Structure formats: structure tokens, C-alpha cells
Amino acid sequence: MADTVKTSKHQMPKGLGFLWEVSKTLASINDAQNLLLKLKDIFQKYFCTTNIQIFIKDESTSTLRDFVKSWIVIEKNQQQELVQNIFNKLKNSGDKGFIINNKLLKFNSKEDLKEQFFSILTESKNLLYFPVLNEKTLTGVIEISFDSVSKEVQNSEFLMALRVAMTQINMTIVNKILNRHLVSKIKFQQVMKSIAKLIETQFDLDYILPIIGELIDRFVSDHLIYIFTKDENGKFKLFWPLDCQDENVLSLLPKLTNSKSHLISKDGKTGLFAIRNEEKTIGAIAASSNIDKLSKTDIDYLCQLSAQASITTQRANAYAQVLKYATLDALTGLNNRRQFEIRLRQETANAKRNKKPLCCIMLDIDYFKKVNDTWGHSAGDCILKNVAKIISHELREYDIASRYGGEEFCILLPDTKLREAAFVAQRLRSAVEKTDINISEDQVLGIDTLKVTISVGVSEFDNNSDIPEKLHQSADIALYEAKRRGRNRVVVYDESLE
């Protein structure tokens, strides 16, 4: 062929070499960022390009976005007007059109194309745009910039290879966009399922609402998420996280009435989604961004998530009323605090009557707030459940273990002397320290396991005392001293600690 670059018998034409490298790269690299970097290298090698960018038009938010970093919106003062102009030119060109230096060309006759293409080139910067088509719908453009083209690729065969390569790249981009949508749907279903399952183990809204907030925050990563509840005066108060200075959210809250399931700001960047109890709004999930508009899909997902949150909170409230009279803690399966207080009076009475020893262990998970703040309340709940399992495993059948509150546990050891109780406490502390707690089911930032330690206080009941509460209060004083001394240790109570 006249246009084919002269090569040795071991070399292939430049156009085929370029096409082979592009095809190999598209087949072997899955990550979008690494893929684009490799394509840049190939285009630079064969076509002397200086840069490649891929822009995707998000019709639901009327924004132009970077394909690789989809959360980055191309602002109007950057390239948006230029690329928007390219979009308009390509819309009616079909699947054979492309643009070089602001002129529309079509892949018709090879020789005509070659002549037109290379006659338009400038000696300085050139811009080449290919459409990204999804079933003939223009969804994006590929921008290739270069200074000049070497003579060895100035032939029609190379242009045809370029067209084939761009078709392959187009298919890869569309598949990745569709895959992102599929992954988003899967994540949405997982969040819905997680919110629905919350009441299987927890009925306290102080725990449930932060977990709901964390789940939604991970899913809607482009927007900040806040959860508000209504106080007795009907005013919205921030519940999660600790602070909200977003004026867009705060000014929109009073407008969310009982008749509205959701409310979107005029600029489309802030949304409120009602948490309801029957026909009454009892709270709101807020999503806000200074950059991104909420897409139609985002709004639909958040409406469904807030509806599921409403169902979960209603059931939690109902179960909470029942659990007032229950004896077990829903999360850990141990005795709850109310039951502990009952058993405390019973066991101290038995100890006095039978002149038997009775000891108490109070333990607290070290830096538990840091666990919640770093890995989320769901991981925190996983820690609590596993520490409770360790406690149950290390005790005798007739020992009485309770979740006293938050991350604090209280254990009554009937017929046990102080020295024996201290030994049990050390065994518990060591068992917790050695355990890798599996939190993989919570899918927290790719972390599979966490380690925690406990601080422990031990006390013995004074048979001459008429105050049952003195037993666990003394253990609590010893626990405080264990924390003061550096945590992850056992301290036995004596009067000098008072």
C-alpha cells in the first residue's frame, strides 16, 4: 500500500500497531483512571498527543462531568462552553461524525477524509473530538489535544485505525457508565436492606438514627448528610452528626410541613426528605452540596430511603415500649440494666442471708467513642456484640452478666471471693485483647477486623451493708481508676480510691 509506513518484515503497520495496543489495553485494564493513563501513553506514542480528556453529560443534573472522576463537575468558567458547543455540533452528525479544530468531518471516502483532516491541522495546538454514543444517543465526548502529527501516520489507513479504536473506546466508556449505574443500584438495595434489618438487634433511636445517617452518607457520597428530629415544640433539631452550619439546609427546614414527603431547593443542590410517623413528620434526612445538584435518581433513592427509615423508626418506637418490660438487652443478649438492678437486690440479699461472698465486675470498652467516630456505629455495635460473647464464654452458668449502658458491662459473681473475682477479671481482659473482632459484614472502608481492649474494676460486697448499690458503685470507682492509670488493666477496689 502506498500509505503504509515502510517496515521490516518483523514490524506491523503503524495503524495496526496502534489499534492492537489500544485493544489490548481496553481488555486488560478495568480501573477507569489507570485505563485513561495508559491510553494517553499509547496516543502520545503514535499520535504525539499532549492530553486526552473524557467528558460525560449528566442530563438529570444538566452538568458536564469528568468521566474518570465523576464527582468533578466541569465549571462554566473552564471548558463547559467549549465542550457544550462541541456537543451541539455532534448531536446531528450521527455515529460517523467527529470534530477537528471546530470543523465537523465524517468518515466517508478515505481519501477525501485524509485530505480534509490533514489540511485542517495547525502547527500549534489541535483539538480532536469524538462522540461517546449510547445507542446513538450522545452522552459524552473524547477530547484529544496534540501539537502536530508525524508524517508516518498521515495516511488514510491510520485514520481508519483511529476510527476503530475510538469505537472500541466508546463501547468501553458506555459499559463503565452502565456498570456504575448497576453498582449504584446494588448499593442502594444493600442500604435499604441494612436499614430494614436494624430493628433485628437494636430498638434505641439514639443508636438507630446515627447508623441510618452513616449508611446513607456512604451511599450518597456527593452530598453531606444530616439527620434532624422534631422536639416537643415541633422544631427541627440536629440529631446527627454533631454540627450543621449549612444555611441552605437550615433555611429550608421550616418549609418541610406534614403535607410534604420531600423538598428540593431552587438550585437543586439541597434536599429534605421526611421521616414520618403515620401522617406526621417527626424528622428529616437532609442532603446538601455546594457543587452537585441532586439528580432525579438521587431524589428517588433518597425518597425510598427516608420511607424505609420511617418504617424502621416506627417499629423501633413500638418495640421500645414493649422492651420497657423486657429483661434482655436487644443488641447483646445479656441482661439489660433494669434486670441487673433487680438481680443486684436479689443477690445481695442472698449473700447477706447465707453469709456467702459476692463480687462485682464493671468493665468498659476503651476508646469506644473513637471506634464509633472512625468506623461508624454499625462497627461499634459489632464490637459490643462480640465483647458480650466473650463475657458469656468466660463466665459460669450462674454468673450474671448485664449490659449496664452504652459500652459498659456489669457482672455479678455469686459465691466468689475478691481474689477469685480479680482472676476472672484478668481472664476477661486478656480474652478481649487477644480477639480479632470481625466487622467485615459491615463493609466499613475495607476493614475486616478490629482490636479493642477493656478497663475493669472489681469489688466485693460488704455483708454488713444495707445498700445493694454500693457493690457496683465501688466497682465503678475501681473502673475509673483503671482508666486513669492508662486503660487495658484491672483495678481492685479499696477505700483509698474514694
C-alpha positions as CSV (number, residue, x, y, z in Angstrom):
1,M,0.0,0.0,0.0
2,A,1.2,3.5,-0.9
3,D,0.1,4.9,2.5
4,T,1.6,2.1,4.6
5,V,4.7,3.0,6.6
6,K,7.8,1.1,5.3
7,T,8.7,-1.5,7.9
8,S,10.8,-4.6,8.2
9,K,9.2,-8.0,7.9
10,H,9.0,-8.2,11.7
11,Q,7.1,-4.9,12.1
12,M,3.4,-4.2,11.5
13,P,2.0,-1.1,10.0
14,K,1.7,1.8,12.5
15,G,-2.1,1.9,12.3
16,L,-2.4,-1.8,13.2
17,G,0.2,-1.5,16.0
18,F,-1.7,1.4,17.4
19,L,-5.0,-0.5,17.2
20,W,-3.5,-3.6,18.7
21,E,-2.2,-1.7,21.8
22,V,-5.5,0.1,22.3
23,S,-7.4,-3.2,22.1
24,K,-5.1,-4.9,24.5
25,T,-5.3,-2.1,27.0
26,L,-9.1,-2.0,26.9
27,A,-9.3,-5.7,27.5
28,S,-6.7,-5.8,30.3
29,I,-7.3,-2.7,32.5
30,N,-10.5,-2.3,34.4
31,D,-9.9,0.8,36.6
32,A,-11.0,3.9,34.7
33,Q,-8.1,6.2,35.9
34,N,-5.4,3.6,35.0
35,L,-7.1,3.0,31.7
36,L,-7.1,6.6,30.7
37,L,-3.4,7.0,31.7
38,K,-2.4,4.0,29.6
39,L,-4.5,5.3,26.6
40,K,-2.7,8.7,27.0
41,D,0.7,6.9,26.7
42,I,-0.4,5.0,23.6
43,F,-1.8,8.1,21.8
44,Q,1.3,10.0,22.7
45,K,3.4,7.3,21.3
46,Y,1.6,7.0,17.9
47,F,-0.1,10.4,17.5
48,C,2.1,12.8,19.5
49,T,-0.9,13.8,21.7
50,T,-0.4,16.1,24.6
51,N,-3.6,15.1,26.5
52,I,-6.8,13.1,26.4
53,Q,-10.0,14.0,28.4
54,I,-13.4,12.4,28.5
55,F,-16.4,14.5,29.3
56,I,-19.8,13.0,30.2
57,K,-23.1,14.9,30.1
58,D,-25.3,14.2,33.1
59,E,-28.8,15.1,31.7
60,S,-30.5,14.6,35.1
61,T,-28.5,17.5,36.6
62,S,-27.6,19.4,33.4
63,T,-23.9,19.2,34.3
64,L,-20.8,18.2,32.5
65,R,-18.5,15.8,34.4
66,D,-15.1,14.3,34.2
67,F,-15.6,10.6,33.2
68,V,-12.8,9.3,35.4
69,K,-13.6,11.5,38.5
70,S,-17.4,11.6,38.0
71,W,-17.8,13.7,41.2
72,I,-15.9,16.6,39.5
73,V,-18.3,19.0,37.6
74,I,-16.7,21.0,34.8
75,E,-17.5,24.6,35.7
76,K,-18.7,27.1,33.1
77,N,-15.6,29.3,33.5
78,Q,-13.5,26.3,32.4
79,Q,-14.3,24.1,29.5
80,Q,-18.0,23.8,29.7
81,E,-19.0,26.3,27.0
82,L,-16.4,24.9,24.6
83,V,-17.4,21.3,25.1
84,Q,-21.1,22.2,25.0
85,N,-20.6,23.8,21.6
86,I,-19.0,20.5,20.5
87,F,-22.0,18.6,21.9
88,N,-24.3,20.7,19.8
89,K,-22.3,20.1,16.6
90,L,-22.1,16.4,17.1
91,K,-25.8,15.8,18.1
92,N,-27.0,15.8,14.5
93,S,-23.9,14.2,12.9
94,G,-24.9,10.6,13.6
95,D,-22.3,7.9,14.6
96,K,-19.8,8.8,11.8
97,G,-19.0,12.4,12.7
98,F,-16.1,13.9,14.6
99,I,-14.7,17.3,15.0
100,I,-11.2,18.6,14.3
101,N,-10.3,22.2,15.2
102,N,-14.0,23.1,15.4
103,K,-14.9,21.7,12.0
104,L,-17.2,18.7,11.6
105,L,-15.9,15.8,9.4
106,K,-17.4,12.4,8.6
107,F,-15.9,9.0,7.9
108,N,-17.0,8.8,4.3
109,S,-14.4,8.5,1.5
110,K,-10.9,7.5,2.8
111,E,-9.0,9.9,0.5
112,D,-11.4,12.8,1.0
113,L,-11.2,12.4,4.7
114,K,-7.4,12.2,4.7
115,E,-7.2,15.3,2.6
116,Q,-9.7,17.3,4.7
117,F,-8.3,16.1,8.0
118,F,-4.7,17.0,7.4
119,S,-5.5,20.2,5.7
120,I,-7.2,21.5,8.8
121,L,-4.3,20.8,11.1
122,T,-2.4,23.7,12.6
123,E,1.3,23.9,13.5
124,S,0.4,24.7,17.1
125,K,-2.4,23.2,19.2
126,N,-5.0,21.0,17.6
127,L,-8.2,19.7,19.2
128,L,-9.9,16.5,18.1
129,Y,-13.3,15.5,19.4
130,F,-15.0,12.1,19.1
131,P,-18.6,11.4,20.3
132,V,-19.4,9.0,23.1
133,L,-22.7,7.3,22.0
134,N,-25.0,5.1,23.9
135,E,-27.4,3.5,21.5
136,K,-27.0,6.5,19.1
137,T,-27.7,9.0,22.0
138,L,-24.8,11.4,22.5
139,T,-23.7,11.1,26.2
140,G,-20.2,12.4,26.1
141,V,-17.1,13.5,24.1
142,I,-13.5,12.4,24.0
143,E,-11.1,15.3,23.6
144,I,-7.7,14.7,22.2
145,S,-5.2,17.5,22.0
146,F,-1.9,17.5,20.1
147,D,0.6,19.9,18.6
148,S,1.4,18.1,15.4
149,V,1.2,14.8,13.6
150,S,4.3,12.9,12.3
151,K,4.3,12.2,8.5
152,E,4.4,8.5,9.0
153,V,0.9,8.5,10.3
154,Q,-0.5,10.9,7.8
155,N,-2.4,8.3,5.9
156,S,-6.0,7.1,5.5
157,E,-5.3,3.6,7.0
158,F,-4.1,5.3,10.2
159,L,-7.3,7.4,10.3
160,M,-9.4,4.2,9.8
161,A,-7.5,2.6,12.7
162,L,-8.2,5.7,14.8
163,R,-11.9,5.4,14.0
164,V,-11.9,1.7,15.0
165,A,-10.0,2.5,18.2
166,M,-12.4,5.3,19.1
167,T,-15.4,2.9,18.5
168,Q,-13.8,0.4,20.9
169,I,-13.1,3.1,23.5
170,N,-16.7,4.4,23.1
171,M,-18.0,0.9,23.9
172,T,-15.8,0.6,27.0
173,I,-16.8,4.0,28.3
174,V,-20.5,3.2,27.9
175,N,-20.1,-0.2,29.6
176,K,-18.3,1.5,32.5
177,I,-21.1,4.1,32.8
178,L,-23.7,1.3,32.8
179,N,-21.7,-0.6,35.4
180,R,-21.6,2.4,37.7
181,H,-25.4,2.6,37.5
182,L,-25.7,-1.1,38.2
183,V,-23.3,-0.8,41.2
184,S,-25.3,2.2,42.5
185,K,-28.5,0.1,42.3
186,I,-26.9,-2.7,44.2
187,K,-25.5,-0.4,46.9
188,F,-29.0,1.2,47.2
189,Q,-30.6,-2.2,47.8
190,Q,-27.9,-3.0,50.4
191,V,-28.6,0.2,52.2
192,M,-32.3,-0.4,52.1
193,K,-31.8,-3.9,53.5
194,S,-29.4,-2.7,56.2
195,I,-31.9,0.0,57.4
196,A,-34.7,-2.6,57.5
197,K,-32.5,-5.0,59.5
198,L,-31.6,-2.5,62.1
199,I,-34.5,-3.4,64.3
200,E,-33.4,-7.0,64.5
201,T,-30.8,-6.1,67.0
202,Q,-31.5,-2.5,68.2
203,F,-34.6,-0.5,69.2
204,D,-33.0,2.6,70.7
205,L,-33.3,5.6,68.3
206,D,-30.1,7.0,69.8
207,Y,-28.3,4.2,68.1
208,I,-30.6,3.6,65.0
209,L,-30.6,7.2,63.6
210,P,-26.8,7.6,63.5
211,I,-26.4,4.3,61.8
212,I,-29.1,5.3,59.2
213,G,-27.2,8.6,58.7
214,E,-23.9,6.7,58.2
215,L,-25.4,4.2,55.8
216,I,-26.9,7.0,53.6
217,D,-23.8,9.1,53.9
218,R,-21.7,6.3,52.4
219,F,-24.2,5.8,49.6
220,V,-24.9,9.4,48.6
221,S,-21.2,10.3,48.7
222,D,-21.5,13.5,46.6
223,H,-23.6,15.3,49.3
224,L,-23.3,15.9,53.0
225,I,-26.0,14.1,55.0
226,Y,-27.7,15.3,58.2
227,I,-30.5,13.9,60.3
228,F,-32.9,16.1,62.2
229,T,-35.6,15.2,64.6
230,K,-38.5,17.3,65.9
231,D,-38.6,18.4,69.6
232,E,-41.7,18.7,71.7
233,N,-42.3,22.2,70.3
234,G,-42.3,20.9,66.7
235,K,-39.0,22.5,65.8
236,F,-36.3,20.6,63.9
237,K,-33.2,19.9,66.0
238,L,-29.9,18.4,64.6
239,F,-29.5,14.8,65.7
240,W,-26.6,13.6,63.6
241,P,-23.8,14.4,63.1
242,L,-22.6,16.8,65.8
243,D,-22.7,20.1,63.8
244,C,-24.5,21.7,60.9
245,Q,-23.6,25.2,59.7
246,D,-25.2,24.7,56.2
247,E,-27.5,27.7,55.8
248,N,-29.2,26.1,52.8
249,V,-30.4,23.2,54.9
250,L,-31.3,25.3,58.0
251,S,-33.3,27.8,55.9
252,L,-35.2,25.0,54.1
253,L,-36.2,23.0,57.2
254,P,-39.1,25.2,58.3
255,K,-40.7,24.7,54.9
256,L,-40.9,20.9,55.3
257,T,-44.5,20.5,56.5
258,N,-46.5,17.4,57.3
259,S,-48.1,17.6,53.8
260,K,-44.7,17.2,52.0
261,S,-42.7,14.0,51.7
262,H,-39.6,15.9,50.4
263,L,-38.5,19.4,49.5
264,I,-35.7,20.4,47.0
265,S,-34.1,23.9,46.9
266,K,-34.3,26.1,43.9
267,D,-30.8,25.4,42.8
268,G,-31.3,21.7,43.1
269,K,-28.3,21.2,45.4
270,T,-30.1,20.7,48.7
271,G,-32.9,18.3,49.6
272,L,-35.0,17.4,52.6
273,F,-36.7,14.0,52.9
274,A,-39.3,13.5,55.7
275,I,-39.1,10.8,58.4
276,R,-42.7,10.2,59.2
277,N,-44.8,8.5,61.8
278,E,-48.1,7.8,60.1
279,E,-49.2,11.2,58.7
280,K,-46.9,13.3,60.9
281,T,-43.3,14.4,60.1
282,I,-41.1,13.5,63.1
283,G,-37.7,14.2,61.5
284,A,-35.9,14.8,58.2
285,I,-32.9,13.5,56.3
286,A,-31.0,16.4,54.6
287,A,-28.7,16.1,51.6
288,S,-26.6,19.1,50.6
289,S,-23.8,20.1,48.4
290,N,-22.2,23.4,47.2
291,I,-21.3,21.8,43.8
292,D,-23.6,19.0,42.8
293,K,-27.3,19.1,42.0
294,L,-29.4,16.2,43.2
295,S,-30.2,14.1,40.2
296,K,-33.6,12.6,39.6
297,T,-32.2,9.2,40.6
298,D,-30.7,10.7,43.8
299,I,-34.1,12.1,44.7
300,D,-35.9,8.9,44.0
301,Y,-33.4,6.9,46.1
302,L,-33.5,9.3,49.0
303,C,-37.3,9.3,49.0
304,Q,-37.2,5.5,49.2
305,L,-34.5,5.5,51.9
306,S,-36.4,8.1,54.0
307,A,-39.6,6.0,53.7
308,Q,-37.6,2.9,54.9
309,A,-36.1,4.9,57.7
310,S,-39.7,6.0,58.7
311,I,-40.8,2.4,58.8
312,T,-37.7,1.4,60.9
313,T,-38.2,4.2,63.4
314,Q,-41.9,3.5,63.8
315,R,-41.2,-0.2,64.6
316,A,-38.3,0.8,66.9
317,N,-40.7,3.1,68.8
318,A,-43.3,0.3,69.1
319,Y,-40.7,-2.3,70.2
320,A,-39.2,0.2,72.7
321,Q,-42.5,0.3,74.5
322,V,-42.6,-3.5,74.8
323,L,-38.9,-3.7,75.8
324,K,-39.5,-1.4,78.8
325,Y,-40.8,-4.6,80.5
326,A,-38.3,-7.0,78.9
327,T,-35.2,-8.4,80.7
328,L,-32.7,-8.7,77.9
329,D,-30.6,-6.2,76.0
330,A,-31.7,-6.4,72.4
331,L,-28.2,-5.9,70.9
332,T,-26.0,-8.2,73.1
333,G,-28.5,-10.7,74.5
334,L,-27.3,-10.0,78.0
335,N,-29.5,-8.8,80.9
336,N,-30.5,-5.2,80.5
337,R,-29.9,-2.5,83.1
338,R,-33.4,-2.9,84.6
339,Q,-32.9,-6.6,85.0
340,F,-29.4,-6.0,86.5
341,E,-30.9,-3.8,89.2
342,I,-33.4,-6.5,90.1
343,R,-30.8,-9.2,90.2
344,L,-28.5,-7.0,92.3
345,R,-31.1,-6.7,95.0
346,Q,-31.7,-10.4,94.9
347,E,-28.0,-11.5,95.0
348,T,-27.0,-9.0,97.8
349,A,-30.0,-10.3,99.9
350,N,-28.9,-13.9,99.3
351,A,-25.3,-13.1,100.2
352,K,-26.3,-11.5,103.5
353,R,-28.7,-14.2,104.4
354,N,-26.4,-17.1,103.6
355,K,-23.2,-15.3,104.6
356,K,-21.7,-16.0,101.2
357,P,-19.2,-13.8,99.3
358,L,-20.5,-11.8,96.3
359,C,-18.3,-9.8,93.9
360,C,-19.0,-7.4,91.1
361,I,-17.0,-6.7,87.9
362,M,-17.6,-3.5,85.9
363,L,-15.9,-3.2,82.6
364,D,-15.8,-0.6,79.9
365,I,-14.5,-0.8,76.3
366,D,-11.5,1.5,75.9
367,Y,-11.8,4.4,73.4
368,F,-15.2,3.2,72.2
369,K,-16.3,6.7,71.1
370,K,-13.2,6.7,68.8
371,V,-14.4,3.4,67.3
372,N,-17.8,4.9,66.5
373,D,-16.4,8.1,65.2
374,T,-13.8,6.4,63.0
375,W,-15.6,3.3,61.7
376,G,-19.2,4.1,62.4
377,H,-21.9,3.0,64.8
378,S,-22.5,-0.2,62.9
379,A,-18.9,-1.3,63.6
380,G,-19.4,-0.2,67.2
381,D,-22.5,-2.4,67.6
382,C,-20.4,-5.3,66.2
383,I,-17.8,-4.7,68.8
384,L,-20.4,-4.7,71.6
385,K,-21.9,-7.9,70.4
386,N,-18.5,-9.7,70.3
387,V,-17.4,-8.4,73.7
388,A,-20.7,-9.7,75.1
389,K,-20.0,-13.1,73.5
390,I,-16.5,-13.2,75.1
391,I,-18.0,-12.3,78.5
392,S,-20.6,-15.1,78.2
393,H,-18.0,-17.6,77.2
394,E,-15.7,-16.8,80.1
395,L,-18.3,-17.0,82.9
396,R,-20.0,-19.7,84.7
397,E,-23.7,-20.5,84.1
398,Y,-24.9,-18.9,87.3
399,D,-22.8,-15.7,86.9
400,I,-25.0,-12.7,86.0
401,A,-23.8,-10.5,83.1
402,S,-25.6,-7.4,82.1
403,R,-25.1,-4.5,79.6
404,Y,-25.2,-1.6,82.0
405,G,-25.4,1.1,79.4
406,G,-23.5,2.2,76.2
407,E,-20.2,0.4,76.2
408,E,-20.3,-0.5,79.9
409,F,-21.0,-4.0,81.3
410,C,-21.6,-5.2,84.8
411,I,-21.1,-8.8,86.1
412,L,-22.3,-10.3,89.4
413,L,-20.3,-13.3,90.6
414,P,-22.2,-15.2,93.4
415,D,-20.2,-17.2,95.9
416,T,-17.0,-15.7,94.7
417,K,-14.2,-14.1,96.8
418,L,-12.4,-11.0,95.8
419,R,-9.2,-12.7,94.8
420,E,-11.1,-15.1,92.5
421,A,-13.1,-12.3,91.0
422,A,-9.8,-10.4,90.2
423,F,-8.6,-13.6,88.4
424,V,-11.8,-13.7,86.3
425,A,-11.4,-10.0,85.5
426,Q,-7.9,-10.6,84.2
427,R,-9.0,-13.5,82.2
428,L,-11.8,-11.4,80.6
429,R,-9.3,-8.5,79.9
430,S,-6.8,-10.9,78.2
431,A,-9.5,-12.6,76.1
432,V,-10.8,-9.3,74.7
433,E,-7.3,-8.0,74.0
434,K,-6.4,-11.2,72.0
435,T,-9.5,-11.3,69.9
436,D,-9.7,-10.0,66.3
437,I,-13.3,-8.9,66.0
438,N,-14.7,-9.5,62.6
439,I,-16.6,-6.4,61.2
440,S,-16.5,-7.4,57.5
441,E,-20.3,-7.8,57.4
442,D,-20.5,-4.0,57.9
443,Q,-18.2,-3.3,54.9
444,V,-16.5,-0.4,56.6
445,L,-13.8,1.2,54.4
446,G,-12.5,-2.3,53.5
447,I,-11.5,-3.1,57.1
448,D,-12.3,-6.7,58.1
449,T,-11.2,-6.8,61.8
450,L,-10.7,-4.5,64.7
451,K,-9.0,-5.0,68.1
452,V,-10.2,-3.4,71.3
453,T,-9.2,-3.5,75.0
454,I,-11.2,-3.1,78.2
455,S,-10.7,-1.5,81.5
456,V,-12.0,-3.4,84.6
457,G,-13.0,-2.6,88.1
458,V,-13.6,-5.3,90.8
459,S,-15.3,-5.0,94.2
460,E,-16.7,-7.3,96.9
461,F,-20.0,-6.9,98.7
462,D,-19.8,-5.9,102.4
463,N,-22.3,-8.2,104.2
464,N,-22.8,-5.5,106.8
465,S,-24.0,-3.0,104.2
466,D,-27.7,-2.3,103.7
467,I,-27.1,-0.6,100.4
468,P,-27.0,-3.0,97.4
469,E,-25.9,-0.3,95.0
470,K,-22.7,0.2,97.0
471,L,-21.4,-3.0,95.4
472,H,-21.4,-1.8,91.8
473,Q,-20.6,1.8,92.8
474,S,-17.4,0.5,94.3
475,A,-16.6,-1.5,91.2
476,D,-17.3,1.7,89.1
477,I,-14.8,3.7,91.2
478,A,-12.1,0.9,90.6
479,L,-13.0,1.0,86.9
480,Y,-12.4,4.8,86.7
481,E,-9.0,4.3,88.4
482,A,-8.1,1.6,85.8
483,K,-8.8,4.1,83.1
484,R,-6.9,6.8,84.9
485,R,-3.8,4.5,85.1
486,G,-3.8,4.0,81.3
487,R,-6.6,1.6,80.5
488,N,-6.4,-2.1,79.5
489,R,-5.9,-3.1,83.1
490,V,-7.8,-4.4,86.2
491,V,-8.1,-2.5,89.4
492,V,-9.5,-4.0,92.6
493,Y,-11.4,-1.6,94.8
494,D,-10.2,-0.4,98.2
495,E,-11.3,2.5,100.3
496,S,-8.1,4.5,99.4
497,L,-9.6,5.0,95.9
498,E,-12.5,7.1,97.3
